[in-house]
Amino acid sequence: MIPHESRFESDPDELVGDLVDDHPGLPADWSVGTPDPDDAAEVARLTLLLREHERAGRGWPGAGEDDVLVEVSEAGLRTRENVVVRDADGQARAWGSVHDRAGGRMLFGHVVERDLDPQVGRACSDVLVEWAVGQAQAVGAARGLAVQQIDTGAFAGDERQAAWLGAAGFERVRTWWQMSRPVTPDEAGLVPSSDDWSDGGVRVRLVRRAGDGLPDEADLRAVHDVLEEAFRDHFNSWVETFDEFLHRLREDPGHRWDHWWLAELDGGEPVGALVGTVSESASGPDGSYVSYIGVREAARGRGVAKRLLNTIIADAAARGRDRVGLEVDADSGTGADGLYLSLGWQTRWVTESWHRDVTIDGAHGP
């Protein structure tokens, strides 16, 4: 179940207060605190930091205030915690976030203002990392773990971020292609109906709605079960409960229930699932995004994934969208990238996963 109380330490001074006071690279009048989600100016400032981080890393920004609020809002703090490093005027110059994603895996967001003096920027990075290590200790102990993984990322080619992470004990472990495919209006006819269609013994349909208009729980559990099985042997896969899975995906600003599809074989057995979201754009048409696509091993080789992908393409076209995006593991040997390339996807930018394992104080693991 999703915890009603956070597993994290809410007071950053408990974790990094001494480091902030004594770090030689940090101005003496700088401080740490937690962001205020009700302060519009603070949310706008964090959004600016995140957008400039994206611009420096890949060439253009994409984040908006909704993405920030996922991390810092009261609802988000059930599974997240945040810290900001503020200057003497109280303005945030660096922002860290952690997400208790699944047992053993903690995500870490690491954003430092791009225009800072290099020594001050490195000091801010040191504070964020030390805070994240402390949070890993807290969440790992609460979960009864011997080791807690910190999973963070960087844009490929971001030398500043890579240097800081490497110096802080993180290891670059994986590369990811961020791919996009253009969509044209005529592709709305790519499948007979993006709501429900069948071909070659495979049926693709939206998750059903219950009488109250909410999704049928049995269908949602089927999506979760399919994806858990499909990703069981994939890189850095951790077991995520149904409640954790549902809570996390519903937090996505692009979440829509009518973007969840199941694929079934004759007889109604669920063998594939695709969870899509909306990629909103302030300057043009929205896009669709494949958050998850998975096929059970026993059903692979029957074109299930291709049918699911054609369905979200057709759905995007019918909605007037101009693209469908997805992420693929560049280091995987599954050959999934070949399918995406054959269907028109191309890599737009590349990201990296960086990991650090934290041994939990006092733990008695295997």
N, C-alpha and C positions, 0 to 999 in steps of 0.2 A: 504494500500500500504506500501511497505518497505520504510522507510524514507531515503531521499537522505542525510540528515544531522543526525548525531547521536543525540540521546536524552541524552547522558551521558555527564558528565563533563570530559574534556580531560586532564586537569591539575591536577595531584594528589596532588600537594602542596595546592591547594584550599581546598581539603578535609581533608588531614592528615598531612600537613606540620608542624603544631604546635605539633601534637602528636609525630612525629618523632624527633623533636628538644628536647622535654621535657620528653619522656618516660624513666623512670629510668632503664629499662631493656635493652635498645637499645644502643649500643656503640655510642659515640658522633659524630663519623665521618662517620656514616652510613646515607644513603639518600634514597629517593624514586624517581622513574622516570617511564617512559614508555618504553617498550621493542622496539628495532629496528628490524623490520622483514627483513631488508636488510643486517643485520650483521650476517653472518653465524655462528660466534662464539657464539653470544647471543642466536640464535635459538637452537644451539646445547646444550648450557647450560640449557635452559628452558626444552628441551627434556630430558636431564639427570635428572633434578629435578623431572619431571613428572614420569619418569620411576622408579626412586628410591622410589617415593611416592607409586606407584603401587606395587613395589616389597615388600615394608614394609607392605602394606595393605592386599595383597592376595597371596604373595609368588613368583610372577614373573611379569616382565614388559611386556607391549604390545604396548605402544604408540610409535609413530615415529614423525619425524619432520613435516610431513604433518598434523598431529593432532595439533601440536603447531601452524602452519601457519594458520589453520582455525580460530584460536583465534586472532592472532596478525597481520595478513596481512591487507593490505589496504582494500581489499574487505570485510573482516570480520568485520572491524571497522564500517561498516554501522549499525550494530546492536550489537556491542560489544565494550568493553573497557578493558584495562589491566593496571596493575601496577606491578612494581618490587621493592623489597627492596634490595639495593646494599650495599656491604661492602665498606671499605675504598679504596680498589683496584678497585672498580667499577664492581665487580662480583655479579650477582644476587644470593641472598640467599633465597628469597621467591617470590612467583608469585601469583597474584590474577587476576581473569578474571570475567567479568560479561557479561551476554547475555540477551538482551531485547527480551525474547522468545515469549511472548504473553501479551495482556493487563492484568495486574495484577500479572504476574509471571516473575520474573527475576532470571536466573540461576547464581550461584556464584561458581567459581572454587577457591580452597584454597589449595595451595601447599607450604610447608615450608621445607627447607633442613632438612634431617633426622639426620645429625651429629652435628647440632648446640647445644650449651649449652642450657639446658632446659629453663633458664630464658630468653635468647636471642630469642629462638624459640617462646616462649610465647609472647614476645614483638612483633615479626614479625607478629604473628597471630593477635594480637590486632590491628596492623596497617591495615592488610588486611580486617578485619571485619569492622573497622571504615570507611575505604574507601568504602566498599560495601554498608554500611548504607547510606553514602552520595550519592552514585550512585542510590540507591533505591529512595532517596528523589528526585533526579534529573529526573529520568525516570518516577516516579510516578506523579510528578508535570506536566511533559510534556504531559502525557497521561490524565491528569485531574482526577486522582484517589484520593480517600481518604486514601487508604491503599495499600501499595505495598508489595507483598510477596517476600522474598529472599529464594530461594530453592537451597540448597547445599547438598552434599552427603559425605558419608564416607564408607569405607570398614568395614563390621562387624568385631569386634574384634580389630579395631584400637583404642586403648585406649587413645592415645595422641590426636588424632583428635576429638574423642568424648568428652574428657574432655574440650578441648578448645571451641568447639562449644556450649556445655552446659553452660559453664561459660559466654559465649558471648550472651546468651539469645535465642539460638536456641533450638528447641524441636525436638526430634526424633519422626517422625510421620509415617514412613512406612519402610517395609523391602522388598527387591527384590531378587529373585533367578536368578542368571545368569547361564543359562542352555546351554548345548551343546549336540549334537547328532552326533555320528560317521556316516559317509557316505561311502558306498562301491560301487565299479564300477557297479555292477549288478543292483543297484537301479536306474540307468538311465531308466530302463524299468518299474519303479513303476507306471508311467502314460503313456498313448499312445504318448503324445507329450507335452513337457513343454511349447510349444508356444501356443497351442490351443487344448483343448480336452473337451469332454462332457461325462457326466455320470449321470443317474438318474434325468434328468431334470435340471442339473446344468452345465453350461459351464464355464471353466476357460481359460482365454487367456491373452497374453501380451497386454499392452496398444498399440493401433495402432500408426503407424507412418504416418505423413503427407508427402506431396510431397517433402518437403525439408529435409526429414529424421528425423526431430524433432518429438517428441511425439504429438499426436493429443490432442489439448487443451481440447476438450470435455471429452476425456478419463481421462485426468489429473484432471479435475474438478470433474469427477465422483469418482475418488479415494479419493479426498479431502472430498467430501460430505459424502461418505460412512464412512470414518474414523471419521469425526466430529460427525456423528450421533451415530456410534458404541461406541464412548468413552464419550458421553455426560454425562453419569451418573457415570463414573469411577472416582477413586480418583484423586484429583487435576487436573481435566480437565478444561482447559481454552480455550475459543474460539480463534482460530487462523485463520486469513484471508487466502484466497487462495494464495495471493502473499507472505505472511509471510511463509506459509507452503512450497511453492515451493522453495523459496530462501534458506531456512534453509536446506532442504534435499539435494539441489544441492551442498551445501558447504561440505558435508560429503566426505572425501577422497575416500570412497568406493562406492560412488554413480555411478550407471549405469542405463540408461533408460531401458535396457532389463532385469531388475530385478523388474519391476512393473507389477503386475497382477491384473486383475479384475475378479470377479465371477459374473455370470449373471444367472437368472432363465430363463425358456422358455419365449420367447418374448423379451429378451434383457435387462431386468431390472437389473441394477447393485445392487447387494446385499452384496458383499464382496470385500475386497481389501487386497493385501499384497504388501508391499514395502520392497524389499530386498537390501542388499549391499554386497560388497566384503570385507572380512576380510583378508587382506594381511599378509603374513608371510615371514620373512626373512630367516627362517631355514627349511621350508618345504612347502607342498602344501597350497594354499590359502583355505579359507573357505567361506561360505555364511553366512549371518546374516539376521534375520527377524527384521527389524527396526520397522515395523508396520504390524499388522494383525487385521482386524476388520470385523464383520458381522452385518448387520442391524438386529434389534430385530425381525422383522417380518419373517426373514428367518432363525432364529436360530433353531437348531434341525434337520436340513436337511443335515448335513455333509459338509457344505460349508467350514468351517475352516479346516477340515481334508483334503479336496481336495486341498485347497490352500497350506497347509503344504507339502502334498505329491508332489505337483508340484515343490516347491523350492528344496526339497530333490532330486528329479529326475534331476532337472536342475543342481544342484551342482555336482551330480555324473557324468553327461554328460560332465561337464567342468573339470573333474579330481580333484575335491576338496574332502577333507576328513572329513568335518564337516559342521554342520549348527548350529548356535547359536541363542539365543533369551533371552529376559528378561521377567519374569512373576512376577506379584504382589503377594507376599507371603501372604499378609493379606487380599486378596480379597476373597469373598465368591462365585465367579462365577464358580469355579470348572475347570478353564482353565488348571490348573496344571495337573489335571487328564488326560486331552487329551494329553498334552505334554509327560507325563510319559508313557502313553499307546503307544505312537509313538516312544519311545526310547530316549527321552531327559532326562538328569540327571543334577543336580545342581553341578556346578564347584566352584562357590564362591558366597558370599552374600554381597549385598550392602544395605545401609540405606539412606533414605531421611531425612534431617533435615531442618526445616522451622523456619523463623522468620518474623513476620509481622511488617512493619515499617509504622507508621502513618505519612502522608505527612503534613509538616508544612503549615499552612494556608488553608488546604483543608476544604471544607464544604460538607462532604459526608452525606449519609442517616443516 
